[in-house]
Amino acid sequence: MVIFVNMTSVTEDAPVKWCFSQVKGTVEEDITEADLISTVEFNHNGELLATGDKGGRIVIFQKDGAPKTSPHYGEYNVYSTFQSHEPDFDYLKSLDIDEKINQIKWLKKCNAAHFLLSTNDKTIKLWKISERNVRIDGPLNTKTQDGTMDLNPQDISVLKIPKLQPTSLMIEASPRKIFSNAHTYHINSIAINSDEETYLSADDLRINLWHLQRTDQSFNIVDIKPANMEDLTEVITAAEFHPIHCNVFVYSSSKGTVRLCDMRESALCDSHAKLFEEQEDPLTRSFFSEIISSIADVKFSNSGRYMLTRDYLTVKVWDLNMEKQPVETYQVHEYLRSKLCALYENDCIFDKFECAWSCDDSEILTGSYNNFFRIFGREQKSGLCLEATRENMRPRQSLKSKKITTSGKRKKDEISVECLDFSKKILHIAWHPKDNIVALAATNNLYLFQEKL
């Protein structure tokens, strides 16, 4: 029996035909743990693409300005690389703090420079990315150590005007603000508000609200820590601000629920405004039910009407006006349900896959194992299972959907579930905000796919 990646079937007639664009990174034999990509994020117009890795580095790529008719359209080249976080040590708890970049969020561009927030487990930094291609050349009319002016004696009565000399383009990354000492547990999410003045940061038990100009204080808006830690039943897994309404945000939990909070109702949002939860069928309950129902990622649609959640086996679309059940459910890798015991033993069942909306909210993107990624068309109820690999690196080449079989017999183009490589997985993804271009992190490689024009 062949199990496809969609609830119904996989069709080759998807609304968008995809092709390979490019890949960034070295071959996997040469990588270290610090080289593994841990987050991917486009900026608001898609001009820049940032990746963070477990070594605390941020690499920013800039889109080629070629038109759509050019063979170089959709290509990204390295724009800047800098060290965002360093390894640290918590002396009070005697714990090492990894330099790994957990998330990157871009601020909307309001001047010539770009700004982004990056976070590791404990510290959030605001970075300014700016360009400089001129330098000041000539006398600066300054005094020397002996008190005399730095001018020639014959020109002592004349002030020299420095000149600007053109130089090669320099990209500077400078930390403008450092937000620290506000989280007891590891930060898993940061989200910038639509007002562009505040942002939230979430750890396992608390969510804090920050102002971008204040580093010395934050306001705790959610606290689910029980008085007795033995009574702890769930943790916060992700948080996100509404793209339009600055007073609304959501956070997901390990129990498979999403809570929508309205900051106009109460300063402390422990009591939610809406609770999105799908009731579990008692007949299908098993030992792994609670683990696989944990929500790894939650994303608002660009329109703000819908919400996307990703648990271990499925990706679901929720209407903000209907709390009892999702309006759409897509099976990502249902064929792994029979392998949950083995996945539990090798800890793969705890992997956190991200999800993303297309630029027009008509399609959904998420990752899987064996470097597979899924794109679901919402209107056509179709799905594609594609593979990010260096083997087929010809640009503009149309991609064929992969089919997975759970039986011993398989056709030529099918892949047996027994042959899947669980060490290769696409956890971190991003969709271009304006075009059909997707970025996928597979170990230390960044794959880019785009619509075939």
C-alpha positions as CSV (number, residue, x, y, z in Angstrom):
1,M,0.0,0.0,0.0
2,V,1.3,3.4,-0.9
3,I,0.7,6.3,1.5
4,F,0.9,9.7,0.1
5,V,1.7,13.0,1.8
6,N,-1.8,14.4,1.5
7,M,-5.0,13.5,3.2
8,T,-6.4,12.5,-0.2
9,S,-3.7,12.1,-2.9
10,V,-0.6,13.7,-4.3
11,T,-1.0,15.2,-7.7
12,E,1.6,16.4,-10.2
13,D,-0.7,19.2,-11.3
14,A,0.1,21.4,-8.4
15,P,-0.7,25.2,-8.8
16,V,3.0,26.0,-8.7
17,K,5.7,24.0,-10.5
18,W,8.9,24.1,-8.6
19,C,12.5,23.9,-9.7
20,F,15.9,23.9,-7.9
21,S,17.6,27.3,-7.7
22,Q,20.8,27.0,-5.7
23,V,22.4,25.6,-2.6
24,K,24.8,27.3,-0.1
25,G,27.1,25.4,2.2
26,T,29.9,22.7,2.1
27,V,29.6,19.0,1.7
28,E,28.4,17.2,4.8
29,E,31.6,15.3,5.4
30,D,33.4,18.5,6.4
31,I,30.9,19.9,8.8
32,T,31.0,20.3,12.6
33,E,28.2,20.7,15.1
34,A,28.7,24.5,15.1
35,D,28.0,24.6,11.3
36,L,24.4,23.2,11.6
37,I,21.9,25.9,10.6
38,S,19.4,26.5,13.4
39,T,17.1,29.2,11.9
40,V,16.2,30.8,8.5
41,E,14.3,34.1,8.0
42,F,13.5,36.4,5.1
43,N,13.2,40.1,5.7
44,H,9.9,41.9,4.9
45,N,10.5,42.5,1.2
46,G,12.6,39.4,0.6
47,E,15.7,41.3,-0.4
48,L,17.7,39.7,2.4
49,L,17.8,36.2,3.8
50,A,19.4,35.5,7.2
51,T,20.5,32.2,8.6
52,G,21.8,31.4,12.1
53,D,23.8,28.4,13.2
54,K,24.7,26.5,16.3
55,G,28.1,28.3,16.4
56,G,26.4,31.7,17.0
57,R,27.1,33.0,13.6
58,I,24.7,34.9,11.3
59,V,25.1,34.8,7.5
60,I,23.0,37.3,5.5
61,F,22.4,36.7,1.8
62,Q,21.2,39.4,-0.7
63,K,19.0,38.7,-3.6
64,D,20.3,39.2,-7.1
65,G,18.6,42.1,-8.8
66,A,18.2,40.2,-12.0
67,P,14.7,40.3,-13.7
68,K,12.5,37.3,-13.9
69,T,13.6,36.5,-17.4
70,S,17.2,36.2,-16.3
71,P,18.6,32.8,-15.4
72,H,20.0,34.4,-12.3
73,Y,16.6,35.5,-11.0
74,G,16.0,34.3,-7.5
75,E,19.6,33.7,-6.6
76,Y,21.1,34.9,-3.3
77,N,24.7,35.8,-2.7
78,V,26.5,36.3,0.6
79,Y,26.0,39.9,1.9
80,S,27.5,39.8,5.4
81,T,28.7,37.4,8.0
82,F,29.2,38.1,11.7
83,Q,29.4,36.5,15.1
84,S,26.1,37.2,17.0
85,H,26.5,35.2,20.2
86,E,29.4,33.7,22.1
87,P,29.3,30.8,24.6
88,D,28.5,31.9,28.1
89,F,28.3,30.4,31.6
90,D,25.5,30.9,34.2
91,Y,27.4,31.1,37.5
92,L,24.3,31.0,39.6
93,K,23.1,27.7,38.1
94,S,26.5,26.4,37.0
95,L,25.1,25.9,33.5
96,D,26.7,26.4,30.1
97,I,24.8,28.8,27.8
98,D,25.2,27.7,24.2
99,E,25.9,30.3,21.5
100,K,23.3,28.6,19.2
101,I,21.0,31.1,17.4
102,N,17.4,30.0,18.2
103,Q,15.6,32.6,16.1
104,I,16.1,35.6,13.9
105,K,13.4,38.3,13.3
106,W,13.8,41.3,10.9
107,L,12.4,44.7,11.7
108,K,10.7,46.6,8.8
109,K,13.2,48.9,7.1
110,C,12.7,52.5,7.9
111,N,16.0,54.0,6.7
112,A,19.1,53.0,4.8
113,A,20.1,50.4,7.5
114,H,18.6,47.1,8.3
115,F,17.8,45.9,11.8
116,L,17.3,42.4,13.1
117,L,16.8,40.6,16.4
118,S,18.7,37.4,17.2
119,T,18.5,35.2,20.3
120,N,20.2,32.3,21.9
121,D,18.8,30.6,25.0
122,K,19.2,33.6,27.3
123,T,20.1,36.8,25.5
124,I,18.5,38.8,22.7
125,K,20.4,41.2,20.6
126,L,19.3,44.0,18.2
127,W,21.7,44.3,15.3
128,K,22.2,47.1,12.8
129,I,23.3,46.2,9.4
130,S,24.6,49.2,7.4
131,E,26.6,49.9,4.3
132,R,29.6,52.2,3.9
133,N,31.4,53.0,0.7
134,V,33.0,56.3,1.5
135,R,35.7,57.5,3.9
136,I,36.9,60.8,5.2
137,D,40.2,61.8,3.7
138,G,42.3,64.9,4.4
139,P,43.2,67.0,7.4
140,L,40.8,66.9,10.3
141,N,41.8,70.2,11.9
142,T,42.6,68.4,15.2
143,K,45.2,69.2,17.7
144,T,48.3,67.2,18.2
145,Q,49.7,66.0,21.5
146,D,51.8,69.1,21.9
147,G,48.7,71.3,21.5
148,T,49.4,72.6,18.0
149,M,47.0,72.3,15.1
150,D,47.5,69.5,12.6
151,L,48.1,71.9,9.8
152,N,51.1,73.2,7.8
153,P,52.7,76.4,9.2
154,Q,51.9,78.4,6.1
155,D,48.2,77.3,6.3
156,I,47.8,78.0,10.0
157,S,45.1,80.5,9.4
158,V,43.1,78.3,7.0
159,L,40.7,75.5,8.0
160,K,40.9,72.5,5.7
161,I,37.7,70.8,4.7
162,P,37.9,67.0,4.7
163,K,36.9,65.2,1.5
164,L,34.9,62.1,1.1
165,Q,36.7,59.5,-1.0
166,P,34.8,56.5,-2.5
167,T,35.9,53.1,-1.3
168,S,34.8,49.5,-1.8
169,L,31.5,48.6,-0.2
170,M,31.8,47.7,3.4
171,I,29.0,45.9,5.4
172,E,29.0,46.6,9.1
173,A,27.0,44.7,11.7
174,S,26.9,46.4,15.1
175,P,25.0,45.5,18.2
176,R,22.7,48.4,19.2
177,K,20.8,46.8,22.1
178,I,21.3,43.8,24.3
179,F,18.3,42.4,26.2
180,S,19.3,39.9,28.9
181,N,18.7,38.6,32.4
182,A,14.9,38.3,31.9
183,H,14.4,34.5,31.3
184,T,15.0,31.7,33.7
185,Y,14.4,29.0,31.1
186,H,15.5,28.7,27.5
187,I,14.1,31.2,25.0
188,N,12.2,29.4,22.2
189,S,10.5,32.3,20.4
190,I,10.8,36.0,19.7
191,A,8.1,37.9,17.7
192,I,8.0,41.6,16.7
193,N,4.8,43.4,17.1
194,S,3.0,45.1,14.2
195,D,3.6,48.5,15.9
196,E,7.4,48.0,15.4
197,E,8.0,49.3,18.9
198,T,7.6,46.2,21.0
199,Y,8.3,42.5,20.8
200,L,7.8,39.4,22.9
201,S,10.2,36.7,24.0
202,A,8.9,33.3,25.2
203,D,10.6,30.5,27.2
204,D,9.1,27.3,28.5
205,L,7.0,28.9,31.2
206,R,6.9,32.7,30.6
207,I,6.4,35.3,27.9
208,N,7.9,38.8,28.3
209,L,7.0,42.0,26.5
210,W,9.9,44.3,25.6
211,H,10.2,47.8,24.2
212,L,12.9,48.0,21.6
213,Q,14.4,51.1,23.2
214,R,14.5,49.7,26.8
215,T,17.0,47.0,27.7
216,D,16.7,47.3,31.5
217,Q,13.2,46.1,31.9
218,S,10.5,43.9,30.4
219,F,6.9,43.2,31.4
220,N,5.8,39.6,32.1
221,I,2.5,39.0,30.2
222,V,2.2,35.2,30.5
223,D,3.3,33.0,33.4
224,I,2.2,29.4,33.5
225,K,4.7,28.3,36.1
226,P,2.8,26.4,38.9
227,A,3.5,27.0,42.6
228,N,4.7,23.4,42.8
229,M,6.8,22.3,39.9
230,E,5.6,18.8,40.4
231,D,2.2,20.0,39.2
232,L,3.6,21.1,35.8
233,T,1.7,19.6,33.0
234,E,2.6,21.6,29.9
235,V,5.2,24.1,28.6
236,I,5.1,26.9,26.0
237,T,6.6,25.8,22.7
238,A,6.1,28.9,20.4
239,A,4.6,32.4,20.4
240,E,3.6,34.8,17.7
241,F,2.1,38.3,17.4
242,H,-0.8,38.9,15.1
243,P,0.4,40.6,11.8
244,I,-2.2,43.4,12.0
245,H,-3.6,43.8,15.5
246,C,-0.9,44.9,17.9
247,N,-2.9,43.7,21.0
248,V,-3.3,40.1,19.9
249,F,-0.8,37.2,20.2
250,V,-0.9,33.5,20.4
251,Y,1.2,30.8,22.1
252,S,1.2,27.1,21.7
253,S,1.8,24.4,24.3
254,S,3.1,20.8,24.5
255,K,-0.4,19.6,25.1
256,G,-1.5,20.5,21.6
257,T,-3.4,23.7,22.4
258,V,-3.1,27.2,21.1
259,R,-4.2,30.1,23.3
260,L,-5.1,33.5,21.8
261,C,-4.6,36.4,24.2
262,D,-5.8,40.0,24.0
263,M,-3.7,42.5,25.9
264,R,-6.6,44.9,26.1
265,E,-8.5,42.6,28.5
266,S,-5.7,42.3,31.1
267,A,-2.1,43.3,31.6
268,L,-1.4,39.7,32.7
269,C,-2.7,37.3,30.0
270,D,-2.7,34.1,32.0
271,S,-6.5,33.9,31.2
272,H,-6.7,33.5,27.4
273,A,-9.4,35.0,25.1
274,K,-9.7,31.9,22.9
275,L,-8.5,28.3,23.2
276,F,-7.9,26.3,20.0
277,E,-7.9,22.6,20.7
278,E,-8.9,19.5,18.7
279,Q,-10.4,16.7,20.8
280,E,-8.5,13.4,20.5
281,D,-10.3,10.3,19.4
282,P,-10.1,7.8,22.4
283,L,-9.9,4.9,20.0
284,T,-6.6,6.2,18.5
285,R,-5.0,7.1,21.8
286,S,-1.6,5.5,22.5
287,F,1.5,6.0,24.7
288,F,2.9,8.5,22.1
289,S,-0.3,10.5,21.7
290,E,0.7,13.4,24.0
291,I,4.2,13.6,22.5
292,I,3.1,13.7,18.8
293,S,0.3,16.2,19.6
294,S,2.8,18.8,21.0
295,I,2.8,21.9,18.7
296,A,6.2,22.7,17.5
297,D,5.4,25.9,15.5
298,V,2.5,28.4,15.1
299,K,2.2,31.0,12.4
300,F,-0.5,33.6,11.5
301,S,-1.5,33.9,7.9
302,N,-0.4,37.0,6.1
303,S,-4.0,38.2,6.1
304,G,-4.4,37.5,9.8
305,R,-7.6,35.5,9.3
306,Y,-6.0,32.0,9.8
307,M,-3.4,30.3,11.9
308,L,-1.1,27.5,11.0
309,T,0.2,24.9,13.5
310,R,2.6,22.0,13.1
311,D,2.7,18.9,15.3
312,Y,4.8,15.8,14.7
313,L,2.6,14.2,12.1
314,T,0.3,16.9,10.7
315,V,0.0,20.5,9.8
316,K,-3.3,22.2,10.5
317,V,-5.1,25.4,9.5
318,W,-7.3,27.1,12.0
319,D,-9.9,29.8,11.5
320,L,-9.6,32.4,14.3
321,N,-13.4,32.4,14.5
322,M,-13.6,28.6,15.2
323,E,-11.9,27.1,18.2
324,K,-13.2,23.6,18.4
325,Q,-11.4,22.1,15.4
326,P,-9.1,23.0,12.5
327,V,-10.6,23.8,9.1
328,E,-7.9,21.9,7.2
329,T,-5.6,19.1,8.2
330,Y,-2.7,17.8,6.1
331,Q,-0.8,14.6,6.8
332,V,2.9,15.3,6.5
333,H,4.3,11.8,7.1
334,E,1.5,9.6,8.3
335,Y,3.6,6.6,7.2
336,L,5.7,7.1,10.3
337,R,2.9,6.4,12.7
338,S,3.9,2.7,12.7
339,K,7.5,3.7,13.5
340,L,6.8,5.8,16.6
341,C,8.4,3.3,19.0
342,A,11.7,3.4,17.0
343,L,11.5,7.2,16.7
344,Y,11.1,7.5,20.4
345,E,14.1,5.4,21.1
346,N,16.4,7.5,18.9
347,D,14.8,10.8,20.1
348,C,13.6,11.8,16.6
349,I,10.0,12.0,17.9
350,F,11.0,15.1,19.8
351,D,12.1,17.0,16.6
352,K,10.5,20.3,16.1
353,F,9.5,21.0,12.5
354,E,8.6,24.6,11.4
355,C,5.8,25.6,9.1
356,A,5.3,28.6,6.8
357,W,2.6,30.3,4.6
358,S,3.1,31.2,1.0
359,C,3.1,34.9,0.1
360,D,-0.7,34.7,-0.8
361,D,-1.7,32.2,1.9
362,S,-2.7,29.7,-0.8
363,E,0.0,27.1,0.0
364,I,1.7,25.7,3.1
365,L,5.3,24.6,3.5
366,T,6.8,22.3,6.1
367,G,9.7,19.8,6.4
368,S,10.2,16.1,7.0
369,Y,13.0,13.5,7.1
370,N,15.3,12.3,4.4
371,N,15.6,16.0,3.4
372,F,12.0,15.9,2.2
373,F,9.8,18.9,2.3
374,R,6.0,19.2,1.7
375,I,4.1,21.9,-0.1
376,F,0.3,21.7,0.2
377,G,-2.0,23.6,-2.1
378,R,-5.1,24.7,-0.1
379,E,-7.5,25.3,-3.0
380,Q,-6.6,22.2,-5.0
381,K,-6.2,20.0,-1.9
382,S,-3.0,18.8,-3.5
383,G,0.4,18.1,-2.0
384,L,4.0,17.7,-3.2
385,C,6.7,15.8,-1.5
386,L,10.1,17.1,-2.8
387,E,13.7,16.4,-1.8
388,A,16.5,18.8,-1.1
389,T,19.6,17.2,-2.4
390,R,22.8,18.0,-4.2
391,E,22.3,15.2,-6.7
392,N,19.9,17.2,-8.9
393,M,21.5,20.6,-8.9
394,R,20.6,21.8,-12.4
395,P,18.8,25.2,-12.1
396,R,15.3,25.5,-13.6
397,Q,14.9,21.8,-13.6
398,S,11.3,20.7,-12.9
399,L,11.0,18.6,-9.8
400,K,8.9,15.4,-9.5
401,S,7.0,14.6,-6.4
402,K,8.4,11.7,-4.2
403,K,6.1,8.9,-3.3
404,I,6.6,6.8,-0.1
405,T,5.5,3.2,0.2
406,T,5.2,1.2,3.4
407,S,5.0,-2.2,1.7
408,G,7.9,-4.4,0.7
409,K,7.1,-4.1,-3.0
410,R,7.6,-0.7,-4.6
411,K,7.6,0.8,-8.0
412,K,10.7,2.4,-9.6
413,D,9.9,6.0,-8.6
414,E,8.8,5.1,-5.1
415,I,10.8,5.2,-1.9
416,S,10.4,2.7,0.9
417,V,9.9,4.0,4.4
418,E,12.6,1.6,5.6
419,C,15.2,3.5,3.4
420,L,14.5,6.9,4.9
421,D,17.5,8.6,6.5
422,F,16.3,10.1,9.8
423,S,19.6,12.0,10.4
424,K,18.8,14.2,7.4
425,K,15.8,16.4,8.2
426,I,14.5,19.8,7.3
427,L,13.5,21.5,10.5
428,H,13.9,25.2,9.6
429,I,12.2,26.8,6.6
430,A,11.1,30.2,5.3
431,W,8.9,31.4,2.4
432,H,9.7,34.6,0.5
433,P,7.1,37.3,1.4
434,K,6.4,38.3,-2.2
435,D,7.5,35.5,-4.5
436,N,7.3,31.7,-4.7
437,I,10.8,31.2,-3.4
438,V,11.4,28.9,-0.4
439,A,14.6,28.5,1.8
440,L,15.3,25.2,3.5
441,A,18.0,24.4,6.1
442,A,19.3,20.8,5.8
443,T,22.2,20.3,8.2
444,N,24.8,22.9,7.2
445,N,23.3,23.5,3.7
446,L,20.8,26.2,2.7
447,Y,18.7,25.1,-0.3
448,L,16.7,27.5,-2.4
449,F,13.8,26.4,-4.6
450,Q,11.6,28.7,-6.7
451,E,8.7,28.7,-9.1
452,K,9.5,27.5,-12.6
453,L,8.8,30.4,-14.9
